[in-house]
Amino acid sequence: MKKGKILLHICCGPCTLYPLKVLRQEGLEIQGYFFNPNIHPYQEFRRRIRALERVAKLKELPVIYEKDYGLRSFLRRVVFREDKRCEQCYLLRLEQAVKKALALRAEAFTTTLLYSRYQGHNLIKEIAEDLSFRYKVPFLYRDFRVGWEEGQKEAQSLDIYRQPYCGCIFSEQERYDKRWRKKRKEVKDEPF
Ligand code: SF4
């Protein structure tokens, strides 16, 4: 791939550290992009933005932030398909990212979602590849999960806020409500 600006869709501060390091080691110029209407409630949304702002400052990473709280649009997207919501969630965020990459004339796009051990990695890859084909913007695939521990340790040592649940209000309930956690585990092929 031609060396140039890469649009990195960012889900949160801690998940940025390892992918950013790897991509920079490859000699790529990274433009961060925060677009996550899936993060609820509002105070948590703000907290994650603040954590990323700290990471961006420490790592001198330019980031474009979409700071409008997207609760309503997200819920409209997943209502009546809550058990399959992650697919819609990935599509919503990655489609916005590919459009941004196109607008910025980036060489390619990728996402920090590929770093998490708790996301549907293959599903994310599939959706991004499909978007890449549709929008004619190369998708830069890396399995950042290999650096999971390294990234977590760095986030801890930098004292970056690490969230206890994925993002949406459903995942918050599954995190804290034992009955829901069990129910969710019974739904096959889902990341959470
Ligand atoms: S669990 Fe995470 S990936 Fe799935 S819909 Fe909620 S925020 Fe999105």
Boltz pocket constraint, residues with backbone or C-beta under 6 A from the ligand:
constraints:
  - pocket:
      binder: B
      contacts: [[A, 38], [A, 39], [A, 85], [A, 86], [A, 87], [A, 89], [A, 90], [A, 166], [A, 167], [A, 168], [A, 170], [A, 171], [A, 192]]
      max_distance: 6.0
